């Protein structure tokens, strides 16, 4: 079981079992959501992740895509999409021990920043 949450602690979650994958995403949308040049996600089966706080807000960032964040401190928490039904993609650095999730690949690599 791997636990994590937001900066202020009002959103907590637990992810059970092994992740499906770990990857860096370079797409423009993820860069905007995080304010960083790359977003690193770990993908879990949706039913293996439980949220234990009511402060998680979800918004549709584009058709068929939902991003969640803490509605108090603004920490980005997760990504869900119709194209990845049954999965939830959690931001690696929201975990209490992010070092346990080693990225295996890059996605949208051609969209990366030139530096």
DSSP file (Angstrom, degrees, kcal/mol; ACC not computed):
  #  RESIDUE AA STRUCTURE BP1 BP2  ACC     N-H-->O    O-->H-N    N-H-->O    O-->H-N    TCO  KAPPA ALPHA  PHI   PSI    X-CA   Y-CA   Z-CA
    1    1 A X              0   0    0      0, 0.0     2,-0.5     0, 0.0    15,-0.2   0.000 360.0 360.0 360.0 130.2    0.0    0.0    0.0
    2    2 A X  E     -A   15   0A   0     13,-2.7    13,-2.9    15,-0.1     2,-0.3  -0.969 360.0-161.6-118.1 127.6    1.4    3.4   -1.0
    3    3 A X  E     +A   14   0A   0     -2,-0.5    93,-2.8    11,-0.2    94,-0.5  -0.686  18.7 147.1-107.5 160.8    0.0    6.6    0.5
    4    4 A X  E     +AB  13  95A   0      9,-2.0     9,-2.3    91,-0.3     2,-0.3  -0.954   9.5 167.4-168.5-174.3    0.1   10.2   -0.5
    5    5 A X  E     -A   12   0A   0     89,-2.9     7,-0.2    -2,-0.3     2,-0.1  -0.988  37.0 -54.4 173.5-169.6   -1.7   13.5   -0.6
    6    6 A X        -     0   0    0      5,-1.9     3,-0.3    -2,-0.3    71,-0.0  -0.233  53.7 -96.4 -89.2 177.3   -1.6   17.2   -1.1
    7    7 A X  S    S+     0   0    0      1,-0.2    -1,-0.1     2,-0.1    67,-0.0   0.875 122.8  42.0 -62.7 -41.8    0.7   19.9    0.4
    8    8 A X  S    S-     0   0    0      1,-0.0    -1,-0.2    67,-0.0     0, 0.0   0.605 107.3-122.7 -86.3 -11.0   -1.8   20.9    3.1
    9    9 A X  S    S+     0   0    0     -3,-0.3    -2,-0.1     2,-0.2    -5,-0.0   0.471  80.1 115.7  87.0   1.6   -2.8   17.4    4.0
   10   10 A X  S    S+     0   0    0      1,-0.1    45,-0.7    45,-0.1     2,-0.5   0.701  72.2  54.8 -79.5 -18.2   -6.6   17.8    3.3
   11   11 A X        +     0   0    0     44,-0.1    -5,-1.9    43,-0.1     2,-0.3  -0.975  69.4 169.7-114.9 124.3   -6.5   15.3    0.4
   12   12 A X  E     +A    5   0A   0     -2,-0.5    40,-2.6    -7,-0.2    41,-0.5  -0.947   4.5 177.2-128.6 150.8   -5.1   11.8    1.2
   13   13 A X  E     -AC   4  51A   0     -9,-2.3    -9,-2.0    -2,-0.3     2,-0.4  -0.974  17.7-149.2-147.4 162.0   -5.1    8.7   -0.8
   14   14 A X  E     -AC   3  50A   0     36,-2.1    36,-2.5    -2,-0.3     2,-0.5  -0.999   8.3-159.6-132.9 136.5   -3.9    5.1   -0.7
   15   15 A X  E     -AC   2  49A   0    -13,-2.9   -13,-2.7    -2,-0.4     2,-0.3  -0.972  11.7-155.2-117.5 126.1   -3.0    3.0   -3.8
   16   16 A X        +     0   0    0     32,-2.6    29,-0.2    -2,-0.5    32,-0.1  -0.719  49.9   4.6-101.8 149.3   -2.9   -0.8   -3.4
   17   17 A X  S    S-     0   0    0     -2,-0.3     2,-0.2    27,-0.1   -15,-0.1  -0.156 100.6 -33.0  80.3-173.1   -1.0   -3.3   -5.5
   18   18 A X        -     0   0    0      1,-0.1    -2,-0.1   -17,-0.0     2,-0.0  -0.587  64.3-111.7 -84.5 143.4    1.6   -2.8   -8.2
   19   19 A X        -     0   0    0     -2,-0.2    25,-0.2     1,-0.1     3,-0.1  -0.364  13.4-134.9 -69.4 155.6    1.4    0.2  -10.5
   20   20 A X  S    S-     0   0    0     23,-3.4     2,-0.3     1,-0.3    24,-0.2   0.828  78.5 -28.7 -76.7 -34.0    0.6   -0.5  -14.2
   21   21 A X  E     -D   43   0B   0     22,-0.9    22,-2.4     2,-0.0     2,-0.4  -0.971  49.4-137.4-170.8 165.5    3.4    1.9  -15.3
   22   22 A X  E     +D   42   0B   0     -2,-0.3    82,-2.9    20,-0.2    83,-0.8  -0.989  34.9 160.2-137.1 129.8    5.4    5.0  -14.4
   23   23 A X  E     -De  41 105B   0     18,-2.3    18,-2.9    -2,-0.4     2,-0.4  -0.993  40.2-120.7-151.8 154.2    6.1    7.7  -17.0
   24   24 A X  E     -De  40 106B   0     81,-2.4    83,-2.8    -2,-0.3     2,-0.5  -0.826  29.1-153.2 -90.0 133.0    7.1   11.3  -17.7
   25   25 A X  E     -De  39 107B   0     14,-3.9    14,-2.4    -2,-0.4    83,-0.2  -0.945  16.3-178.9-111.4 129.6    4.5   13.2  -19.7
   26   26 A X        +     0   0    0     81,-2.1    82,-0.1    -2,-0.5    -1,-0.1   0.272  36.2 131.4-106.3   8.4    5.6   16.2  -21.8
   27   27 A X     >  -     0   0    0     80,-0.2     4,-2.1     1,-0.1     5,-0.2  -0.240  65.8-120.1 -67.5 154.5    2.2   17.3  -23.2
   28   28 A X  H  > S+     0   0    0      1,-0.2     4,-2.4     2,-0.2     5,-0.2   0.873 110.9  55.7 -60.5 -40.3    1.3   21.0  -23.1
   29   29 A X  H  > S+     0   0    0      1,-0.2     4,-2.4     2,-0.2    -1,-0.2   0.917 109.4  45.1 -62.5 -45.2   -1.8   20.3  -21.0
   30   30 A X  H  > S+     0   0    0      2,-0.2     4,-2.0     1,-0.2     6,-0.3   0.881 111.1  54.3 -66.9 -37.6    0.1   18.5  -18.3
   31   31 A X  H  X>S+     0   0    0     -4,-2.1     4,-2.3     1,-0.2     5,-0.8   0.916 111.3  45.5 -62.0 -41.6    2.8   21.2  -18.3
   32   32 A X  H  <5S+     0   0    0     -4,-2.4    -2,-0.2     2,-0.2    -1,-0.2   0.906 110.6  53.0 -67.8 -40.8    0.1   23.8  -17.7
   33   33 A X  H  <5S+     0   0    0     -4,-2.4    -1,-0.2     1,-0.2    -2,-0.2   0.869 122.4  29.4 -63.4 -35.4   -1.6   21.8  -15.0
   34   34 A X  H  <5S-     0   0    0     -4,-2.0    -1,-0.2     2,-0.2    -2,-0.2   0.682  95.1-131.3 -97.8 -20.1    1.6   21.4  -13.0
   35   35 A X  T  <5S+     0   0    0     -4,-2.3     2,-0.3     1,-0.3    -3,-0.2   0.753  73.5 110.9  71.0  22.9    3.5   24.6  -14.0
   36   36 A X  S   <S-     0   0    0     -5,-0.8    -1,-0.3    -6,-0.3    -2,-0.2  -0.855  81.7-115.5-127.4 160.3    6.5   22.3  -14.7
   37   37 A X  S    S+     0   0    0     -2,-0.3    76,-0.3     1,-0.2     2,-0.3   0.688 100.9  16.3 -71.0 -16.4    8.4   21.2  -17.8
   38   38 A X        -     0   0    0     -7,-0.1     2,-0.4    -8,-0.1   -12,-0.2  -0.988  66.5-145.3-152.7 146.7    7.3   17.6  -17.3
   39   39 A X  E     -D   25   0B   0    -14,-2.4   -14,-3.9    -2,-0.3     2,-0.6  -0.961  14.2-151.3-114.1 133.2    4.7   15.8  -15.2
   40   40 A X  E     -D   24   0B   0     -2,-0.4    52,-2.6   -16,-0.3    53,-0.4  -0.918  19.4-176.6-110.2 123.4    5.5   12.3  -13.8
   41   41 A X  E     -DF  23  91B   0    -18,-2.9   -18,-2.3    -2,-0.6     2,-0.4  -0.802  21.9-153.7-117.2 154.5    2.6   10.0  -13.3
   42   42 A X  E     -DF  22  90B   0     48,-2.3    48,-2.5    -2,-0.3     2,-0.4  -0.999  22.5-141.7-123.5 128.0    2.1    6.5  -11.9
   43   43 A X  E     +DF  21  89B   0    -22,-2.4   -23,-3.4    -2,-0.4   -22,-0.9  -0.765  23.4 174.0 -95.9 130.6   -0.8    4.6  -13.3
   44   44 A X  E     - F   0  88B   0     44,-2.6    44,-2.4    -2,-0.4     2,-0.3  -0.902  43.7 -93.4-125.6 156.5   -3.0    2.4  -11.1
   45   45 A X  E >   - F   0  87B   0     -2,-0.3     3,-2.2    42,-0.2    42,-0.3  -0.568  42.8-125.4 -62.6 131.7   -6.2    0.5  -11.7
   46   46 A X  G >  S+     0   0    0     40,-2.9     3,-1.6     1,-0.3    -1,-0.1   0.840 107.5  57.6 -55.4 -38.8   -8.9    2.9  -10.6
   47   47 A X  G 3  S+     0   0    0     39,-0.4    -1,-0.3     1,-0.3    40,-0.1   0.607  98.2  63.0 -70.5  -9.6  -10.5    0.5   -8.1
   48   48 A X  G <  S+     0   0    0     -3,-2.2   -32,-2.6   -32,-0.1     2,-0.5   0.453  91.1  77.9 -92.0  -1.9   -7.1    0.2   -6.3
   49   49 A X  E <   -C   15   0A   0     -3,-1.6     2,-0.4    -4,-0.3   -34,-0.2  -0.937  58.7-173.9-115.3 127.8   -7.0    3.9   -5.3
   50   50 A X  E     -C   14   0A   0    -36,-2.5   -36,-2.1    -2,-0.5     2,-0.4  -0.975  12.7-149.8-122.3 129.7   -9.1    5.2   -2.4
   51   51 A X  E     -C   13   0A   0     -2,-0.4   -38,-0.3   -38,-0.2   -46,-0.0  -0.829   7.2-169.7 -97.8 136.3   -9.4    8.9   -1.4
   52   52 A X        +     0   0    0    -40,-2.6     2,-0.3    -2,-0.4   -39,-0.1   0.154  60.6  65.1-113.5  17.8   -9.9    9.6    2.2
   53   53 A X    >   -     0   0    0    -41,-0.5     3,-0.6     1,-0.0   -42,-0.1  -0.993  66.5-139.3-142.6 148.2  -10.7   13.3    2.2
   54   54 A X  T 3  S+     0   0    0     -2,-0.3   -43,-0.1     1,-0.2   -44,-0.0   0.445  85.5  85.9 -84.3   0.7  -13.6   15.4    0.8
   55   55 A X  T 3   +     0   0    0    -45,-0.7    16,-3.0     2,-0.1     2,-0.6   0.325  57.5 112.3 -89.0  10.1  -11.3   18.3   -0.4
   56   56 A X  E <   -G   70   0B   0     -3,-0.6     2,-0.3    14,-0.2    14,-0.2  -0.732  48.5-166.5 -85.8 122.8  -10.5   16.8   -3.8
   57   57 A X  E     -G   69   0B   0     12,-3.1    12,-2.2    -2,-0.6     2,-0.4  -0.816   3.1-155.7-106.1 150.2  -12.0   18.7   -6.7
   58   58 A X  E     +G   68   0B   0     -2,-0.3     2,-0.3    10,-0.2    10,-0.2  -0.978  12.2 178.2-126.8 136.5  -12.3   17.5  -10.2
   59   59 A X  E     -G   67   0B   0      8,-2.6     8,-2.8    -2,-0.4     2,-0.8  -0.974  33.3-116.1-135.3 154.5  -12.6   19.5  -13.4
   60   60 A X  E     -G   66   0B   0     -2,-0.3     6,-0.2     6,-0.2     3,-0.1  -0.794  27.3-178.3 -89.4 111.7  -12.7   18.6  -17.1
   61   61 A X  E    S-     0   0B   0      4,-0.9     2,-0.3    -2,-0.8    -1,-0.2   0.699  71.2 -11.2 -86.2 -19.4   -9.6   20.0  -18.7
   62   62 A X  E >  S-G   65   0B   0      3,-0.9     3,-2.4   -33,-0.0    -1,-0.3  -0.943 103.0 -54.0-165.2 167.3  -10.6   18.9  -22.2
   63   63 A X  T 3  S+     0   0    0     -2,-0.3     3,-0.1     1,-0.3    19,-0.0  -0.276 126.2   3.7 -55.8 124.1  -13.2   16.6  -23.7
   64   64 A X  T 3  S+     0   0    0      1,-0.2    18,-2.6    17,-0.1     2,-0.4   0.594 110.1 106.0  79.0  11.7  -13.0   13.2  -22.0
   65   65 A X  E <   -GH  62  81B   0     -3,-2.4    -3,-0.9    16,-0.2    -4,-0.9  -0.987  44.9-173.3-128.8 133.3  -10.2   14.3  -19.6
   66   66 A X  E     -GH  60  80B   0     14,-3.3    14,-2.7    -2,-0.4     2,-0.4  -0.989   1.9-169.6-127.2 132.4  -10.6   15.0  -15.8
   67   67 A X  E     -GH  59  79B   0     -8,-2.8    -8,-2.6    -2,-0.4     2,-0.3  -0.947   8.5-155.1-119.3 140.5   -8.0   16.4  -13.5
   68   68 A X  E     +GH  58  78B   0     10,-2.3     9,-3.0    -2,-0.4    10,-1.1  -0.844  17.1 163.9-118.2 156.2   -8.2   16.5   -9.8
   69   69 A X  E     -GH  57  76B   0    -12,-2.2   -12,-3.1    -2,-0.3     2,-0.4  -0.961  45.9 -83.4-157.2 164.4   -6.6   18.8   -7.3
   70   70 A X  E  >  -G   56   0B   0      5,-1.9     4,-1.5    -2,-0.3   -14,-0.2  -0.665  31.0-148.3 -77.0 128.7   -6.9   19.9   -3.6
   71   71 A X  T  4 S+     0   0    0    -16,-3.0    -1,-0.1    -2,-0.4   -15,-0.1   0.430  93.7  46.6 -80.9   3.8   -9.5   22.6   -3.4
   72   72 A X  T  4 S+     0   0    0    -17,-0.2    -1,-0.2     3,-0.1   -16,-0.0   0.801 129.0  14.3-103.9 -53.3   -7.6   24.2   -0.5
   73   73 A X  T  4 S-     0   0    0      2,-0.1    -2,-0.1     0, 0.0     0, 0.0   0.588  94.0-124.9-103.6 -11.8   -3.9   24.3   -1.5
   74   74 A X     <  +     0   0    0     -4,-1.5    -3,-0.1     1,-0.2     2,-0.1   0.470  47.5 162.1  86.1   1.8   -4.2   23.6   -5.2
   75   75 A X        -     0   0    0     -6,-0.1    -5,-1.9     1,-0.1    -1,-0.2  -0.354  42.4-122.2 -57.8 125.7   -1.9   20.6   -5.4
   76   76 A X  E     +H   69   0B   0     -7,-0.2    -7,-0.3     1,-0.2    -1,-0.1  -0.517  37.8 172.0 -65.7 136.9   -2.5   18.6   -8.6
   77   77 A X  E     -     0   0B   0     -9,-3.0    14,-2.0     1,-0.3     2,-0.3   0.781  45.3  -6.1-115.2 -50.0   -3.5   15.1   -7.6
   78   78 A X  E     -HI  68  90B   0    -10,-1.1   -10,-2.3    12,-0.2     2,-0.4  -0.949  41.3-141.3-154.0 165.6   -4.6   12.9  -10.6
   79   79 A X  E     +HI  67  89B   0     10,-2.2    10,-2.7    -2,-0.3     2,-0.3  -0.996  19.9 177.4-130.8 134.1   -5.5   12.6  -14.2
   80   80 A X  E     +H   66   0B   0    -14,-2.7   -14,-3.3    -2,-0.4     2,-0.3  -0.990   5.8 179.3-136.3 146.7   -8.3   10.4  -15.6
   81   81 A X  E >   -H   65   0B   0     -2,-0.3     3,-1.5     6,-0.3     6,-0.3  -0.996  40.9-124.6-148.8 150.1   -9.5   10.0  -19.2
   82   82 A X  G >  S+     0   0    0    -18,-2.6     3,-1.0    -2,-0.3   -17,-0.1   0.833 113.2  61.8 -59.0 -32.2  -12.0    8.1  -21.3
   83   83 A X  G 3  S+     0   0    0    -19,-0.4    -1,-0.3     1,-0.3   -18,-0.1   0.631 109.6  40.8 -71.7 -12.4   -9.1    6.9  -23.3
   84   84 A X  G X  S-     0   0    0     -3,-1.5     3,-1.8     3,-0.1    -3,-0.3  -0.354  85.0-178.5-128.9  51.4   -7.7    5.1  -20.2
   85   85 A X  T <   +     0   0    0     -3,-1.0     3,-0.1     1,-0.3    -3,-0.1  -0.196  68.6  23.3 -54.8 139.6  -10.9    3.7  -18.7
   86   86 A X  T 3  S+     0   0    0      1,-0.3   -40,-2.9   -41,-0.1   -39,-0.4   0.475 107.2  97.3  83.2   1.8  -10.4    1.9  -15.5
   87   87 A X  E <   -F   45   0B   0     -3,-1.8     2,-0.4   -42,-0.3    -6,-0.3  -0.863  51.9-162.5-119.8 155.9   -7.1    3.7  -14.7
   88   88 A X  E     -F   44   0B   0    -44,-2.4   -44,-2.6    -2,-0.3     2,-0.7  -0.995  12.5-148.9-132.1 137.3   -6.2    6.7  -12.6
   89   89 A X  E     -FI  43  79B   0    -10,-2.7   -10,-2.2    -2,-0.4     2,-0.3  -0.919  15.9-164.2-110.5 112.0   -2.8    8.4  -13.1
   90   90 A X  E     -FI  42  78B   0    -48,-2.5   -48,-2.3    -2,-0.7     2,-0.4  -0.739  28.4-107.6 -98.5 141.9   -1.5    9.9   -9.9
   91   91 A X  E >   -F   41   0B   0    -14,-2.0     3,-2.0    -2,-0.3     4,-0.3  -0.545  28.2-138.1 -67.5 124.6    1.3   12.5   -9.8
   92   92 A X  G >  S+     0   0    0    -52,-2.6     3,-1.9    -2,-0.4    -1,-0.2   0.869  97.8  57.2 -54.9 -43.2    4.4   10.6   -8.5
   93   93 A X  G 3  S+     0   0    0    -53,-0.4    -1,-0.3     1,-0.3     5,-0.1   0.439  91.2  71.1 -77.8   4.2    5.5   13.4   -6.2
   94   94 A X  G <  S+     0   0    0     -3,-2.0   -89,-2.9   -17,-0.1    -1,-0.3   0.550  81.3  96.2 -87.1  -8.8    2.2   13.5   -4.3
   95   95 A X  B X  S-B    4   0A   0     -3,-1.9     3,-0.7    -4,-0.3   -91,-0.3  -0.493  84.2-125.6 -77.3 150.6    3.2   10.1   -2.8
   96   96 A X  T 3  S+     0   0    0    -93,-2.8     2,-0.3     1,-0.3   -92,-0.1   0.829 111.0  28.7 -62.9 -32.2    4.8   10.0    0.7
   97   97 A X  T >  S+     0   0    0    -94,-0.5     3,-1.5     1,-0.1    -1,-0.3  -0.682  70.5 167.1-128.1  77.0    7.7    8.0   -0.9
   98   98 A X  G X   +     0   0    0     -3,-0.7     3,-1.8    -2,-0.3    -1,-0.1   0.744  66.7  75.3 -66.2 -21.8    7.9    9.1   -4.5
   99   99 A X  G 3  S+     0   0    0      1,-0.3    -1,-0.3    -4,-0.1    -6,-0.0   0.700  81.0  71.3 -64.6 -17.8   11.3    7.4   -5.0
  100  100 A X  G <  S+     0   0    0     -3,-1.5     2,-0.8     1,-0.2    -1,-0.3   0.672  87.9  70.2 -71.6 -14.7    9.6    4.0   -5.1
  101  101 A X    <   -     0   0    0     -3,-1.8     2,-0.6    -4,-0.2    -1,-0.2  -0.859  69.5-169.5-109.1 100.7    8.2    4.8   -8.5
  102  102 A X        -     0   0    0     -2,-0.8   -80,-0.1     1,-0.0    -3,-0.1  -0.786  27.0-116.6 -93.3 121.8   10.9    4.9  -11.1
  103  103 A X        -     0   0    0     -2,-0.6   -80,-0.2     1,-0.1     3,-0.1  -0.286  27.3-174.3 -59.3 138.6    9.9    6.3  -14.5
  104  104 A X        -     0   0    0    -82,-2.9     2,-0.3     1,-0.2   -81,-0.2   0.574  61.1  -1.3-107.8 -17.4   10.1    3.7  -17.3
  105  105 A X  E     -e   23   0B   0    -83,-0.8   -81,-2.4     2,-0.0     2,-0.4  -0.964  61.4-113.4-162.9 172.8    9.3    5.9  -20.3
  106  106 A X  E     -e   24   0B   0     -2,-0.3     2,-0.3   -83,-0.2     3,-0.2  -0.947  23.3-159.7-117.6 141.6    8.4    9.3  -21.8
  107  107 A X  E    S+e   25   0B   0    -83,-2.8   -81,-2.1    -2,-0.4   -80,-0.2  -0.927  76.8  14.4-120.3 151.5    5.0   10.1  -23.4
  108  108 A X  S >  S+     0   0    0     -2,-0.3     3,-1.7   -83,-0.2     4,-0.2   0.862  77.7 159.6  53.4  38.2    4.4   13.0  -25.8
  109  109 A X  G >   +     0   0    0      1,-0.3     3,-1.6    -3,-0.2    -1,-0.1   0.816  64.7  61.4 -61.6 -32.3    8.2   13.3  -26.0
  110  110 A X  G 3  S+     0   0    0      1,-0.3    -1,-0.3     0, 0.0    -2,-0.1   0.699  99.8  57.6 -69.2 -16.0    8.0   15.2  -29.3
  111  111 A X  G <  S+     0   0    0     -3,-1.7    -1,-0.3     2,-0.0    -2,-0.2   0.426  82.2 124.0 -89.2  -0.1    6.1   17.9  -27.4
  112  112 A X  S <  S-     0   0    0     -3,-1.6     2,-0.1    -4,-0.2   -74,-0.1  -0.106  73.6 -94.6 -60.3 157.9    8.9   18.4  -24.8
  113  113 A X        -     0   0    0    -76,-0.3    -1,-0.1     1,-0.1    -2,-0.0  -0.447  35.0-118.2 -69.4 148.8   10.5   21.8  -24.3
  114  114 A X              0   0    0      1,-0.3    -1,-0.1    -2,-0.1    -2,-0.1   0.643 360.0 360.0 -70.2 -13.0   13.6   22.3  -26.4
  115  115 A X              0   0    0      0, 0.0    -1,-0.3     0, 0.0    -2,-0.0   0.431 360.0 360.0-102.7 360.0   15.9   22.8  -23.4
